[in-house]
Amino acid sequence: MKKIICRRANIKDFEGICGLRHQLLDDPEDRLTLEYAPYNEKNDRAWIQKCLRSKQRISILIAEDEGGICAHSIVLIEKVSPKMQAYFTYKKKARLVHLYVAIKKRHQGIGKTLLKYTLDYLKEKGVEFVDLECYMHNDKAAALYNKVGFKDVFIEKRYNLKENK
């Protein structure tokens, strides 16, 4: 197996991350993401820069091999307010916003390696609970999340008022 290095991204990784995210346009497995949130390169680049500059709330973690950045995860860390802690079993949670592996680098264990690294990173940050959304029928992603211990909790449904007039 090829050597994979995982780490938190920094501003020097900006172009590599943007190049990886640009692959979404040609990725048949991520077509539902594009239907829900169409890719806009200008907006995406601005958002990635904002994420890379964030010191606390948002982190981009990357996996690299000898060819450079081959996967990324984006996590949002949230503290539960003292008032809301009466309703939850945790004080700090995170949302896995996106996990993406380059098309040509899939089925090599990179996604699993980065996901485990991401969970370890969040644990070090004091996060007690992690949630994510996974599109139905994205069986490969769902299998990966289940394999590392995620559980199905909710079924979320959406109705597009623009398309269903």
N, CA, C and O atoms as a DFTB+ gen file, in Angstrom:
660 C
 N C O
     1  1       0.832      -1.183       0.000
     2  2       0.000       0.000       0.000
     3  2       0.876       1.245       0.000
     4  3       1.908       1.293       0.669
     5  1       0.456       2.238      -0.749
     6  2       1.211       3.478      -0.840
     7  2       1.172       4.217       0.486
     8  3       0.223       4.083       1.259
     9  1       2.210       4.997       0.738
    10  2       2.269       5.768       1.976
    11  2       1.344       6.975       1.868
    12  3       1.438       7.767       0.930
    13  1       0.454       7.100       2.840
    14  2      -0.498       8.210       2.906
    15  2      -0.185       9.020       4.155
    16  3      -0.066       8.469       5.249
    17  1      -0.055      10.318       3.986
    18  2       0.163      11.222       5.111
    19  2      -1.088      12.079       5.257
    20  3      -1.551      12.689       4.293
    21  1      -1.629      12.120       6.470
    22  2      -2.798      12.954       6.763
    23  2      -2.375      14.075       7.695
    24  3      -1.562      13.879       8.599
    25  1      -2.940      15.254       7.463
    26  2      -2.633      16.409       8.294
    27  2      -3.677      17.491       8.073
    28  3      -4.485      17.421       7.147
    29  1      -3.642      18.500       8.950
    30  2      -4.510      19.656       8.757
    31  2      -3.921      20.493       7.630
    32  3      -2.713      20.725       7.575
    33  1      -4.776      20.932       6.751
    34  2      -4.329      21.746       5.617
    35  2      -3.994      23.162       6.078
    36  3      -4.481      23.632       7.107
    37  1      -3.156      23.822       5.297
    38  2      -2.847      25.227       5.548
    39  2      -2.985      25.994       4.240
    40  3      -3.284      25.404       3.202
    41  1      -2.773      27.282       4.284
    42  2      -3.002      28.138       3.117
    43  2      -2.127      27.732       1.920
    44  3      -2.496      27.996       0.775
    45  1      -0.988      27.101       2.167
    46  2      -0.124      26.643       1.075
    47  2      -0.778      25.514       0.269
    48  3      -0.382      25.245      -0.865
    49  1      -1.773      24.861       0.859
    50  2      -2.467      23.751       0.202
    51  2      -3.662      24.213      -0.631
    52  3      -4.366      23.394      -1.224
    53  1      -3.886      25.515      -0.671
    54  2      -5.083      26.073      -1.293
    55  2      -5.309      25.572      -2.720
    56  3      -6.388      25.062      -3.021
    57  1      -4.334      25.702      -3.590
    58  2      -4.508      25.302      -4.999
    59  2      -4.741      23.803      -5.133
    60  3      -5.545      23.377      -5.962
    61  1      -4.057      23.005      -4.338
    62  2      -4.255      21.552      -4.387
    63  2      -5.661      21.155      -3.967
    64  3      -6.267      20.270      -4.571
    65  1      -6.179      21.806      -2.934
    66  2      -7.538      21.516      -2.475
    67  2      -8.548      21.958      -3.526
    68  3      -9.498      21.234      -3.824
    69  1      -8.342      23.147      -4.087
    70  2      -9.267      23.639      -5.119
    71  2      -9.255      22.729      -6.345
    72  3     -10.303      22.482      -6.943
    73  1      -8.093      22.234      -6.720
    74  2      -8.003      21.308      -7.843
    75  2      -8.752      20.017      -7.574
    76  3      -9.428      19.486      -8.455
    77  1      -8.631      19.518      -6.366
    78  2      -9.350      18.303      -5.975
    79  2     -10.858      18.553      -6.007
    80  3     -11.612      17.731      -6.526
    81  1     -11.296      19.681      -5.454
    82  2     -12.722      19.991      -5.409
    83  2     -13.288      20.227      -6.814
    84  3     -14.475      19.993      -7.044
    85  1     -12.472      20.676      -7.737
    86  2     -12.922      20.895      -9.117
    87  2     -13.323      19.576      -9.785
    88  3     -14.109      19.571     -10.732
    89  1     -12.782      18.462      -9.289
    90  2     -13.126      17.149      -9.835
    91  2     -14.594      16.806      -9.636
    92  3     -15.128      15.935     -10.322
    93  1     -15.255      17.489      -8.695
    94  2     -16.679      17.237      -8.467
    95  2     -17.488      17.337      -9.756
    96  3     -18.479      16.630      -9.938
    97  1     -17.054      18.222     -10.644
    98  2     -17.790      18.441     -11.888
    99  2     -17.872      17.196     -12.752
   100  3     -18.847      17.004     -13.479
   101  1     -16.859      16.353     -12.679
   102  2     -16.804      15.149     -13.515
   103  2     -17.037      13.865     -12.721
   104  3     -16.766      12.770     -13.215
   105  1     -17.535      13.998     -11.500
   106  2     -17.665      12.843     -10.633
   107  2     -19.099      12.330     -10.614
   108  3     -19.967      12.954     -10.002
   109  1     -19.363      11.201     -11.276
   110  2     -20.733      10.677     -11.303
   111  2     -21.246      10.273      -9.922
   112  3     -22.455      10.273      -9.690
   113  1     -20.345       9.930      -9.005
   114  2     -20.768       9.530      -7.666
   115  2     -21.174      10.721      -6.807
   116  3     -21.801      10.539      -5.764
   117  1     -20.833      11.920      -7.219
   118  2     -21.160      13.108      -6.432
   119  2     -22.201      13.975      -7.134
   120  3     -22.320      15.162      -6.830
   121  1     -22.946      13.404      -8.057
   122  2     -23.910      14.194      -8.826
   123  2     -25.026      14.770      -7.959
   124  3     -25.541      15.846      -8.260
   125  1     -25.408      14.072      -6.888
   126  2     -26.450      14.600      -6.009
   127  2     -25.976      15.843      -5.267
   128  3     -26.764      16.757      -5.022
   129  1     -24.698      15.885      -4.909
   130  2     -24.148      17.081      -4.280
   131  2     -24.325      18.268      -5.213
   132  3     -24.712      19.354      -4.781
   133  1     -24.042      18.061      -6.478
   134  2     -24.140      19.155      -7.455
   135  2     -25.580      19.582      -7.699
   136  3     -25.836      20.748      -8.001
   137  1     -26.522      18.656      -7.572
   138  2     -27.930      19.025      -7.726
   139  2     -28.393      19.884      -6.561
   140  3     -29.200      20.797      -6.739
   141  1     -27.889      19.598      -5.384
   142  2     -28.292      20.315      -4.178
   143  2     -27.518      21.635      -4.038
   144  3     -28.090      22.653      -3.646
   145  1     -26.245      21.616      -4.353
   146  2     -25.389      22.793      -4.208
   147  2     -24.471      22.871      -5.418
   148  3     -23.340      22.388      -5.364
   149  1     -24.939      23.472      -6.510
   150  2     -24.129      23.540      -7.727
   151  2     -22.745      24.137      -7.467
   152  3     -22.597      25.089      -6.701
   153  1     -21.759      23.570      -8.107
   154  2     -20.377      24.023      -7.943
   155  2     -20.189      25.362      -8.633
   156  3     -20.519      25.514      -9.809
   157  1     -19.668      26.313      -7.914
   158  2     -19.327      27.629      -8.446
   159  2     -17.880      27.873      -8.035
   160  3     -17.597      28.081      -6.855
   161  1     -16.970      27.849      -8.992
   162  2     -15.547      27.902      -8.674
   163  2     -15.167      29.146      -7.874
   164  3     -14.392      29.052      -6.922
   165  1     -15.693      30.292      -8.241
   166  2     -15.343      31.531      -7.532
   167  2     -15.791      31.464      -6.069
   168  3     -15.020      31.779      -5.162
   169  1     -17.040      31.054      -5.848
   170  2     -17.552      30.943      -4.480
   171  2     -16.817      29.868      -3.687
   172  3     -16.518      30.055      -2.507
   173  1     -16.525      28.736      -4.341
   174  2     -15.844      27.643      -3.665
   175  2     -14.444      28.064      -3.235
   176  3     -14.024      27.764      -2.117
   177  1     -13.718      28.754      -4.108
   178  2     -12.363      29.200      -3.775
   179  2     -12.387      30.155      -2.580
   180  3     -11.535      30.068      -1.695
   181  1     -13.362      31.062      -2.559
   182  2     -13.471      32.008      -1.440
   183  2     -13.785      31.261      -0.144
   184  3     -13.236      31.573       0.912
   185  1     -14.676      30.269      -0.240
   186  2     -15.047      29.498       0.941
   187  2     -13.866      28.682       1.458
   188  3     -13.646      28.611       2.667
   189  1     -13.102      28.065       0.551
   190  2     -11.937      27.273       0.950
   191  2     -10.909      28.168       1.650
   192  3     -10.334      27.780       2.667
   193  1     -10.682      29.361       1.104
   194  2      -9.748      30.291       1.762
   195  2     -10.221      30.622       3.172
   196  3      -9.420      30.655       4.106
   197  1     -11.507      30.866       3.327
   198  2     -12.070      31.174       4.648
   199  2     -11.856      29.996       5.596
   200  3     -11.464      30.187       6.747
   201  1     -12.108      28.799       5.122
   202  2     -11.915      27.600       5.944
   203  2     -10.456      27.454       6.371
   204  3     -10.170      27.138       7.527
   205  1      -9.542      27.682       5.442
   206  2      -8.119      27.524       5.748
   207  2      -7.630      28.561       6.756
   208  3      -6.678      28.312       7.495
   209  1      -8.271      29.704       6.784
   210  2      -7.880      30.759       7.727
   211  2      -8.531      30.595       9.098
   212  3      -8.107      31.234      10.061
   213  1      -9.546      29.756       9.197
   214  2     -10.245      29.551      10.462
   215  2      -9.322      28.859      11.453
   216  3      -8.673      27.867      11.121
   217  1      -9.268      29.375      12.645
   218  2      -8.396      28.790      13.673
   219  2      -9.129      27.791      14.564
   220  3      -8.496      26.897      15.125
   221  1     -10.435      27.919      14.707
   222  2     -11.163      27.088      15.650
   223  2     -12.301      26.278      15.042
   224  3     -12.354      25.060      15.208
   225  1     -13.207      26.943      14.342
   226  2     -14.477      26.317      13.966
   227  2     -14.411      25.357      12.800
   228  3     -14.985      24.270      12.859
   229  1     -13.727      25.736      11.754
   230  2     -13.709      24.921      10.534
   231  2     -12.288      24.436      10.277
   232  3     -11.330      25.204      10.370
   233  1     -12.167      23.169       9.957
   234  2     -10.853      22.617       9.610
   235  2     -10.965      21.819       8.323
   236  3     -11.947      21.114       8.091
   237  1      -9.950      21.944       7.500
   238  2      -9.807      21.086       6.325
   239  2      -8.618      20.179       6.607
   240  3      -7.517      20.643       6.905
   241  1      -8.860      18.894       6.508
   242  2      -7.811      17.897       6.701
   243  2      -7.568      17.233       5.363
   244  3      -8.500      17.007       4.592
   245  1      -6.314      16.922       5.091
   246  2      -5.981      16.353       3.781
   247  2      -5.208      15.052       3.929
   248  3      -4.556      14.793       4.941
   249  1      -5.309      14.246       2.880
   250  2      -4.489      13.051       2.733
   251  2      -3.619      13.288       1.506
   252  3      -4.095      13.742       0.465
   253  1      -2.345      12.974       1.649
   254  2      -1.398      13.144       0.545
   255  2      -0.675      11.829       0.279
   256  3      -0.391      11.050       1.189
   257  1      -0.390      11.615      -0.989
   258  2       0.506      10.529      -1.359
   259  2       1.640      11.163      -2.158
   260  3       1.802      12.383      -2.146
   261  1       2.413      10.353      -2.841
   262  2       3.560      10.905      -3.582
   263  2       3.148      11.881      -4.680
   264  3       3.973      12.669      -5.141
   265  1       1.900      11.840      -5.101
   266  2       1.413      12.734      -6.152
   267  2       0.799      14.023      -5.621
   268  3       0.417      14.891      -6.406
   269  1       0.698      14.161      -4.311
   270  2       0.116      15.368      -3.727
   271  2      -1.189      15.069      -3.011
   272  3      -1.439      13.940      -2.588
   273  1      -2.020      16.103      -2.882
   274  2      -3.282      15.965      -2.159
   275  2      -4.219      15.051      -2.944
   276  3      -4.505      15.293      -4.117
   277  1      -4.689      14.005      -2.284
   278  2      -5.555      13.040      -2.965
   279  2      -6.925      12.905      -2.299
   280  3      -7.803      12.221      -2.824
   281  1      -7.112      13.554      -1.147
   282  2      -8.405      13.516      -0.466
   283  2      -8.457      14.654       0.542
   284  3      -7.429      15.150       1.003
   285  1      -9.675      15.051       0.869
   286  2      -9.840      16.046       1.923
   287  2     -11.118      15.770       2.710
   288  3     -12.066      15.168       2.208
   289  1     -11.110      16.226       3.944
   290  2     -12.328      16.239       4.744
   291  2     -12.467      17.647       5.300
   292  3     -11.479      18.320       5.591
   293  1     -13.700      18.070       5.439
   294  2     -13.979      19.387       6.001
   295  2     -14.893      19.173       7.192
   296  3     -15.939      18.535       7.074
   297  1     -14.495      19.709       8.347
   298  2     -15.269      19.548       9.565
   299  2     -15.578      20.905      10.188
   300  3     -14.773      21.834      10.137
   301  1     -16.749      20.989      10.766
   302  2     -17.215      22.181      11.462
   303  2     -17.409      21.807      12.928
   304  3     -18.194      20.912      13.241
   305  1     -16.706      22.481      13.819
   306  2     -16.783      22.188      15.246
   307  2     -17.695      23.218      15.911
   308  3     -17.571      24.421      15.679
   309  1     -18.605      22.725      16.735
   310  2     -19.562      23.587      17.428
   311  2     -19.576      23.267      18.917
   312  3     -19.579      22.103      19.317
   313  1     -19.584      24.324      19.733
   314  2     -19.771      24.144      21.171
   315  2     -21.262      24.237      21.454
   316  3     -21.958      25.086      20.897
   317  1     -21.741      23.365      22.316
   318  2     -23.138      23.407      22.727
   319  2     -23.238      24.431      23.853
   320  3     -22.486      24.364      24.826
   321  1     -24.150      25.360      23.725
   322  2     -24.292      26.409      24.739
   323  2     -24.669      25.783      26.089
   324  3     -25.325      24.743      26.130
   325  1     -24.255      26.415      27.181
   326  2     -24.611      25.874      28.502
   327  2     -26.118      25.656      28.657
   328  3     -26.542      24.682      29.279
   329  1     -26.915      26.548      28.103
   330  2     -28.374      26.413      28.189
   331  2     -28.851      25.134      27.484
   332  3     -29.756      24.458      27.973
   333  1     -28.248      24.806      26.346
   334  2     -28.661      23.635      25.568
   335  2     -28.046      22.328      26.078
   336  3     -28.499      21.249      25.699
   337  1     -27.025      22.411      26.927
   338  2     -26.376      21.196      27.424
   339  2     -27.327      20.322      28.245
   340  3     -27.093      19.125      28.407
   341  1     -28.388      20.921      28.754
   342  2     -29.381      20.132      29.491
   343  2     -30.097      19.141      28.580
   344  3     -30.657      18.152      29.053
   345  1     -30.081      19.403      27.283
   346  2     -30.791      18.561      26.318
   347  2     -29.897      17.560      25.594
   348  3     -30.400      16.655      24.928
   349  1     -28.570      17.711      25.716
   350  2     -27.643      16.865      24.966
   351  2     -26.682      16.148      25.912
   352  3     -26.496      16.556      27.059
   353  1     -26.088      15.095      25.421
   354  2     -25.128      14.331      26.215
   355  2     -23.694      14.763      25.924
   356  3     -22.757      14.126      26.405
   357  1     -23.505      15.811      25.164
   358  2     -22.172      16.268      24.791
   359  2     -22.101      17.792      24.894
   360  3     -23.115      18.489      24.852
   361  1     -20.870      18.281      25.029
   362  2     -20.649      19.726      25.129
   363  2     -20.036      20.299      23.859
   364  3     -20.101      21.503      23.615
   365  1     -19.447      19.436      23.062
   366  2     -18.800      19.881      21.837
   367  2     -19.058      18.828      20.765
   368  3     -18.815      17.641      20.980
   369  1     -19.546      19.266      19.622
   370  2     -19.831      18.322      18.542
   371  2     -19.222      18.837      17.245
   372  3     -18.809      19.992      17.145
   373  1     -19.179      17.967      16.274
   374  2     -18.662      18.348      14.958
   375  2     -19.559      17.770      13.885
   376  3     -20.228      16.757      14.085
   377  1     -19.558      18.427      12.755
   378  2     -20.258      17.935      11.576
   379  2     -19.199      17.700      10.504
   380  3     -18.411      18.589      10.183
   381  1     -19.199      16.500       9.965
   382  2     -18.351      16.202       8.819
   383  2     -19.085      16.757       7.608
   384  3     -20.053      16.163       7.134
   385  1     -18.625      17.888       7.115
   386  2     -19.299      18.596       6.038
   387  2     -19.070      17.895       4.699
   388  3     -19.986      17.782       3.885
   389  1     -17.839      17.425       4.479
   390  2     -17.531      16.780       3.204
   391  2     -16.299      15.909       3.363
   392  3     -15.336      16.289       4.030
   393  1     -16.337      14.756       2.754
   394  2     -15.172      13.882       2.635
   395  2     -15.099      13.525       1.167
   396  3     -16.067      13.027       0.591
   397  1     -13.956      13.779       0.564
   398  2     -13.837      13.554      -0.869
   399  2     -12.487      12.929      -1.193
   400  3     -11.447      13.393      -0.725
   401  1     -12.515      11.882      -1.990
   402  2     -11.303      11.215      -2.455
   403  2     -11.247      11.367      -3.975
   404  3     -12.246      11.163      -4.664
   405  1     -10.075      11.725      -4.488
   406  2      -9.892      11.883      -5.937
   407  2     -10.370      10.627      -6.663
   408  3     -10.163       9.509      -6.191
   409  1     -10.999      10.820      -7.792
   410  2     -11.596       9.716      -8.545
   411  2     -10.589       8.595      -8.798
   412  3     -10.908       7.422      -8.602
   413  1      -9.387       8.942      -9.228
   414  2      -8.389       7.929      -9.574
   415  2      -7.707       7.310      -8.354
   416  3      -6.908       6.385      -8.498
   417  1      -8.012       7.810      -7.158
   418  2      -7.356       7.308      -5.946
   419  2      -8.295       6.480      -5.076
   420  3      -7.934       6.108      -3.960
   421  1      -9.478       6.191      -5.565
   422  2     -10.455       5.455      -4.777
   423  2     -10.111       3.964      -4.713
   424  3      -9.349       3.447      -5.529
   425  1     -10.686       3.303      -3.735
   426  2     -10.521       1.862      -3.516
   427  2      -9.078       1.497      -3.150
   428  3      -8.599       0.407      -3.464
   429  1      -8.400       2.432      -2.481
   430  2      -7.033       2.181      -2.015
   431  2      -6.914       2.379      -0.503
   432  3      -5.812       2.338       0.045
   433  1      -8.045       2.591       0.168
   434  2      -8.029       2.782       1.620
   435  2      -7.777       4.214       2.057
   436  3      -7.664       4.484       3.253
   437  1      -7.689       5.135       1.107
   438  2      -7.385       6.527       1.440
   439  2      -8.538       7.172       2.205
   440  3      -8.313       7.880       3.186
   441  1      -9.759       6.933       1.766
   442  2     -10.924       7.505       2.443
   443  2     -11.017       7.031       3.885
   444  3     -11.267       7.827       4.789
   445  1     -10.817       5.749       4.097
   446  2     -10.876       5.190       5.450
   447  2      -9.756       5.758       6.312
   448  3      -9.973       6.092       7.477
   449  1      -8.565       5.867       5.743
   450  2      -7.426       6.426       6.479
   451  2      -7.705       7.869       6.883
   452  3      -7.472       8.256       8.028
   453  1      -8.203       8.660       5.938
   454  2      -8.491      10.067       6.240
   455  2      -9.648      10.199       7.227
   456  3      -9.612      11.061       8.106
   457  1     -10.656       9.370       7.096
   458  2     -11.785       9.428       8.016
   459  2     -11.332       9.108       9.442
   460  3     -11.723       9.799      10.383
   461  1     -10.520       8.078       9.609
   462  2     -10.008       7.745      10.945
   463  2      -9.139       8.880      11.485
   464  3      -9.225       9.216      12.666
   465  1      -8.310       9.467      10.634
   466  2      -7.487      10.597      11.052
   467  2      -8.372      11.771      11.476
   468  3      -8.098      12.435      12.475
   469  1      -9.431      12.018      10.711
   470  2     -10.358      13.106      11.020
   471  2     -11.000      12.892      12.376
   472  3     -11.093      13.829      13.169
   473  1     -11.441      11.684      12.657
   474  2     -12.067      11.388      13.953
   475  2     -11.063      11.540      15.095
   476  3     -11.414      12.047      16.160
   477  1      -9.817      11.106      14.886
   478  2      -8.776      11.288      15.910
   479  2      -8.499      12.778      16.136
   480  3      -8.343      13.217      17.276
   481  1      -8.440      13.539      15.067
   482  2      -8.225      14.986      15.142
   483  2      -9.335      15.640      15.964
   484  3      -9.068      16.469      16.834
   485  1     -10.569      15.264      15.684
   486  2     -11.706      15.841      16.406
   487  2     -11.687      15.459      17.884
   488  3     -12.019      16.271      18.747
   489  1     -11.299      14.229      18.164
   490  2     -11.205      13.785      19.556
   491  2     -10.169      14.628      20.303
   492  3     -10.396      15.026      21.445
   493  1      -9.027      14.898      19.653
   494  2      -7.997      15.745      20.255
   495  2      -8.517      17.158      20.527
   496  3      -8.049      17.822      21.452
   497  1      -9.467      17.612      19.738
   498  2     -10.052      18.948      19.903
   499  2     -11.161      18.962      20.953
   500  3     -11.782      20.000      21.182
   501  1     -11.411      17.829      21.586
   502  2     -12.421      17.765      22.632
   503  2     -13.825      17.489      22.137
   504  3     -14.789      17.612      22.893
   505  1     -13.946      17.118      20.880
   506  2     -15.257      16.805      20.308
   507  2     -15.718      15.461      20.852
   508  3     -14.943      14.508      20.927
   509  1     -16.992      15.398      21.232
   510  2     -17.553      14.179      21.806
   511  2     -18.534      13.474      20.876
   512  3     -18.874      12.312      21.101
   513  1     -18.987      14.159      19.843
   514  2     -20.052      13.636      18.982
   515  2     -19.827      14.170      17.568
   516  3     -19.542      15.355      17.392
   517  1     -19.951      13.314      16.572
   518  2     -19.770      13.714      15.174
   519  2     -20.978      13.262      14.370
   520  3     -21.411      12.114      14.474
   521  1     -21.517      14.171      13.569
   522  2     -22.590      13.760      12.669
   523  2     -22.237      14.152      11.242
   524  3     -21.313      14.928      11.001
   525  1     -22.992      13.600      10.307
   526  2     -22.791      13.873       8.892
   527  2     -24.079      13.576       8.152
   528  3     -24.983      12.925       8.676
   529  1     -24.143      14.062       6.933
   530  2     -25.227      13.697       6.023
   531  2     -24.615      12.894       4.892
   532  3     -23.526      13.202       4.406
   533  1     -25.330      11.866       4.483
   534  2     -24.878      11.034       3.370
   535  2     -26.079      10.818       2.464
   536  3     -27.141      10.400       2.924
   537  1     -25.915      11.098       1.194
   538  2     -27.018      10.929       0.261
   539  2     -27.447       9.469       0.184
   540  3     -26.621       8.556       0.199
   541  1     -28.752       9.275       0.101
   542  2     -29.274       7.925      -0.092
   543  2     -28.717       7.400      -1.417
   544  3     -28.517       8.164      -2.361
   545  1     -28.480       6.148      -1.474
   546  2     -27.955       5.463      -2.657
   547  2     -26.469       5.739      -2.878
   548  3     -25.896       5.266      -3.860
   549  1     -25.833       6.505      -1.975
   550  2     -24.376       6.626      -2.037
   551  2     -23.837       5.498      -1.160
   552  3     -23.284       5.720      -0.082
   553  1     -24.022       4.279      -1.669
   554  2     -23.739       3.082      -0.895
   555  2     -22.276       2.955      -0.488
   556  3     -21.975       2.453       0.595
   557  1     -21.367       3.406      -1.344
   558  2     -19.938       3.301      -1.007
   559  2     -19.591       4.183       0.184
   560  3     -18.881       3.757       1.095
   561  1     -20.093       5.409       0.174
   562  2     -19.825       6.318       1.298
   563  2     -20.488       5.789       2.560
   564  3     -19.869       5.775       3.624
   565  1     -21.739       5.355       2.456
   566  2     -22.459       4.840       3.629
   567  2     -21.726       3.638       4.223
   568  3     -21.635       3.508       5.444
   569  1     -21.211       2.772       3.375
   570  2     -20.486       1.594       3.857
   571  2     -19.212       2.016       4.599
   572  3     -18.871       1.441       5.632
   573  1     -18.525       3.007       4.073
   574  2     -17.315       3.510       4.735
   575  2     -17.658       4.067       6.110
   576  3     -16.996       3.743       7.096
   577  1     -18.686       4.901       6.183
   578  2     -19.066       5.490       7.472
   579  2     -19.500       4.408       8.461
   580  3     -19.136       4.456       9.636
   581  1     -20.262       3.451       7.995
   582  2     -20.704       2.364       8.875
   583  2     -19.520       1.521       9.357
   584  3     -19.482       1.080      10.505
   585  1     -18.565       1.309       8.464
   586  2     -17.399       0.485       8.797
   587  2     -16.599       1.067       9.959
   588  3     -16.040       0.319      10.760
   589  1     -16.540       2.403      10.058
   590  2     -15.772       3.005      11.152
   591  2     -16.627       3.284      12.386
   592  3     -16.110       3.751      13.401
   593  1     -17.951       2.998      12.312
   594  2     -18.779       3.077      13.501
   595  2     -19.922       4.082      13.504
   596  3     -20.615       4.210      14.513
   597  1     -20.137       4.796      12.409
   598  2     -21.288       5.699      12.346
   599  2     -22.572       4.877      12.325
   600  3     -22.602       3.771      11.785
   601  1     -23.620       5.417      12.909
   602  2     -24.926       4.758      12.945
   603  2     -25.958       5.617      12.236
   604  3     -25.901       6.845      12.295
   605  1     -26.902       4.970      11.565
   606  2     -28.019       5.687      10.954
   607  2     -28.973       6.099      12.067
   608  3     -29.422       5.263      12.851
   609  1     -29.280       7.395      12.131
   610  2     -30.133       7.898      13.198
   611  2     -31.405       8.531      12.646
   612  3     -32.496       8.257      13.147
   613  1     -31.282       9.360      11.638
   614  2     -32.423      10.070      11.068
   615  2     -32.563       9.755       9.589
   616  3     -31.597       9.380       8.924
   617  1     -33.736       9.906       9.101
   618  2     -33.967       9.970       7.669
   619  2     -34.405      11.403       7.418
   620  3     -35.422      11.847       7.950
   621  1     -33.658      12.110       6.628
   622  2     -33.982      13.497       6.328
   623  2     -34.580      13.556       4.941
   624  3     -34.031      12.994       3.993
   625  1     -35.686      14.226       4.825
   626  2     -36.342      14.355       3.531
   627  2     -36.346      15.817       3.130
   628  3     -36.422      16.703       3.981
   629  1     -36.265      16.067       1.828
   630  2     -36.286      17.430       1.312
   631  2     -37.279      17.524       0.173
   632  3     -37.486      16.577      -0.585
   633  1     -37.872      18.667       0.077
   634  2     -38.836      18.935      -0.983
   635  2     -38.426      20.235      -1.644
   636  3     -38.319      21.265      -0.978
   637  1     -38.197      20.200      -2.938
   638  2     -37.755      21.374      -3.678
   639  2     -38.952      22.142      -4.203
   640  3     -39.579      21.718      -5.174
   641  1     -39.278      23.254      -3.585
   642  2     -40.421      24.054      -3.990
   643  2     -40.244      24.680      -5.379
   644  3     -41.231      24.932      -6.071
   645  1     -39.008      24.929      -5.789
   646  2     -38.767      25.504      -7.110
   647  2     -39.127      24.517      -8.211
   648  3     -39.674      24.902      -9.245
   649  1     -38.817      23.236      -7.985
   650  2     -39.051      22.236      -9.022
   651  2     -40.456      21.631      -8.976
   652  3     -40.915      21.072      -9.972
   653  1     -41.130      21.732      -7.858
   654  2     -42.447      21.110      -7.672
   655  2     -43.522      22.175      -7.501
   656  3     -44.087      22.338      -6.419
   657  1     -43.790      22.881      -8.563
   658  2     -44.796      23.964      -8.510
   659  2     -46.179      23.459      -8.763
   660  3     -47.132      24.238      -8.753
